[in-house]
Structures are given as structure tokens and as C-alpha cells.
Amino acid sequence: MAEFLLSVWHDEDFEYDPEVSPGDDMQRIFKQVDAFNQQVQAAGVWVFAGGLHPASSATVVRAHEGEVSMTDGPYAESKELMGGFWVIDVPDLDTALDYARRGSAACEGPVEVRPFQGE
């Protein structure tokens, strides 16, 4: 078995605020992702998953020659930012790609698949 990171990407304009009631589109996506999460857990390949707050909430910490600096905002300037992820433990890349296909359909966005080192 090997662990893979399935990361969900959104346009930089995507801002989900948990303090605000989500619209119909987000409600639909939430239901689809919840159903996908249940399938992954039932299959026994679920390791961990989570949604992330917007990239604007990030803090970048840099340590260099004993000095530490911190800056607000995402590390990389990009038009697409990671919004969440799944870590799954599956037999091979083909199986991970199948889960990514289903995850992409559920969240209606691109999903990047990357194996963990040492796997």
C-alpha cells in the first residue's frame, strides 16, 4: 500500500466563509464531497482529509541563519490555490487516480495526485 495526497485546487477568487451560509452551489458541492468522503472511509483507504481556510489566512514562516521571519498571506502568488486535501492509502497510482477522478467530480474542481516520499 502507498499513501497519496489528493489536493483540491480552486481559483484565487474562491473564498468560502464558514460564517456565511453557503449558497446553493456550495451546498450541492458539500453534499457531493460528504458522499465521496463516506465512500473513501467505507473502502478503508481514508487516512486523513481536511478543508483549508482561504489562502489569505496563511502565514509564511522562514528560518534562515538563526533568524525567523513571518509574513501574512500565501507563500506563492498563484491564480489557483489549494483549498483542501485527502490523504489515502491505496495499492497503486492507478487506484489513487481513480479516487482523484471521483474526488474531482465531487468538489467540481481539479485534484492533484502526489505520492508521499518513501512509498
C-alpha positions as CSV (number, residue, x, y, z in Angstrom):
1,M,0.0,0.0,0.0
2,A,1.1,3.6,-0.7
3,E,-0.1,6.9,0.6
4,F,-1.1,9.7,-1.8
5,L,-2.0,13.3,-1.3
6,L,-5.1,14.3,-3.3
7,S,-5.1,18.1,-3.2
8,V,-8.1,20.2,-4.3
9,W,-7.4,23.4,-6.1
10,H,-9.6,26.5,-6.5
11,D,-9.4,29.7,-8.5
12,E,-7.9,32.6,-6.4
13,D,-11.3,34.2,-6.4
14,F,-12.8,31.3,-4.5
15,E,-13.5,32.4,-0.9
16,Y,-15.6,30.2,1.3
17,D,-16.5,31.9,4.6
18,P,-17.8,29.4,7.2
19,E,-19.5,32.3,9.0
20,V,-21.8,32.9,6.0
21,S,-24.5,30.5,4.9
22,P,-23.3,28.8,1.7
23,G,-25.3,29.3,-1.5
24,D,-27.0,26.5,-3.4
25,D,-23.8,25.7,-5.4
26,M,-21.7,25.2,-2.3
27,Q,-24.5,23.2,-0.6
28,R,-24.5,20.8,-3.6
29,I,-20.7,20.5,-3.5
30,F,-20.7,19.9,0.3
31,K,-23.2,17.0,-0.2
32,Q,-21.2,15.5,-3.0
33,V,-17.9,15.8,-1.1
34,D,-19.6,14.3,2.0
35,A,-20.8,11.3,0.0
36,F,-17.3,10.9,-1.5
37,N,-15.7,11.1,2.0
38,Q,-18.1,8.3,3.2
39,Q,-17.1,6.1,0.2
40,V,-13.4,6.6,0.9
41,Q,-13.9,5.8,4.5
42,A,-16.1,2.7,3.8
43,A,-13.4,1.4,1.4
44,G,-10.8,1.6,4.2
45,V,-8.4,3.8,2.3
46,W,-9.0,7.0,4.3
47,V,-6.1,8.3,6.2
48,F,-6.9,12.0,6.8
49,A,-8.7,14.8,5.0
50,G,-9.5,18.5,5.6
51,G,-10.7,21.7,4.1
52,L,-8.5,24.8,4.4
53,H,-9.4,28.4,5.2
54,P,-8.7,30.8,2.4
55,A,-5.1,31.4,1.4
56,S,-5.4,34.9,2.7
57,S,-5.4,33.4,6.2
58,A,-1.9,31.8,5.7
59,T,1.3,32.9,7.5
60,V,4.6,32.0,5.9
61,V,7.5,31.3,8.4
62,R,11.0,31.4,7.1
63,A,14.1,30.4,9.1
64,H,17.5,31.4,7.8
65,E,20.8,31.5,9.6
66,G,19.2,31.6,13.0
67,E,16.7,34.4,12.1
68,V,13.0,33.8,11.7
69,S,10.6,36.0,9.7
70,M,6.9,35.7,9.3
71,T,4.7,37.2,6.6
72,D,1.0,37.2,6.1
73,G,-0.6,35.6,3.0
74,P,0.2,32.6,0.9
75,Y,3.7,31.5,0.1
76,A,3.2,31.6,-3.7
77,E,1.4,34.1,-5.8
78,S,-0.9,32.0,-7.9
79,K,-4.2,32.0,-9.8
80,E,-5.1,28.7,-8.2
81,L,-4.7,27.8,-4.5
82,M,-5.1,24.6,-2.5
83,G,-8.4,24.5,-0.8
84,G,-8.4,21.1,0.8
85,F,-7.0,17.6,0.6
86,W,-7.3,13.9,1.2
87,V,-4.6,11.5,2.2
88,I,-5.4,8.0,1.1
89,D,-3.6,4.7,1.4
90,V,-4.1,2.6,-1.7
91,P,-2.3,-0.2,-3.6
92,D,-1.0,1.9,-6.6
93,L,-1.1,5.1,-8.6
94,D,-4.0,3.8,-10.8
95,T,-6.2,3.4,-7.8
96,A,-5.2,6.8,-6.5
97,L,-6.1,8.3,-9.8
98,D,-9.5,6.7,-9.7
99,Y,-10.2,8.2,-6.3
100,A,-8.9,11.6,-7.6
101,R,-11.3,11.4,-10.5
102,R,-14.2,10.8,-8.1
103,G,-13.0,13.5,-5.8
104,S,-12.7,16.0,-8.6
105,A,-16.3,15.2,-9.7
106,A,-17.5,15.7,-6.1
107,C,-15.8,19.0,-5.5
108,E,-16.2,20.2,-9.1
109,G,-12.6,21.2,-9.3
110,P,-9.1,19.9,-10.2
111,V,-7.4,17.4,-7.9
112,E,-3.7,16.9,-8.0
113,V,-2.3,13.5,-7.1
114,R,1.1,13.1,-5.5
115,P,2.7,10.1,-3.8
116,F,4.5,10.5,-0.5
117,Q,8.2,10.0,-0.5
118,G,9.4,6.5,0.6
119,E,6.2,4.9,-0.8
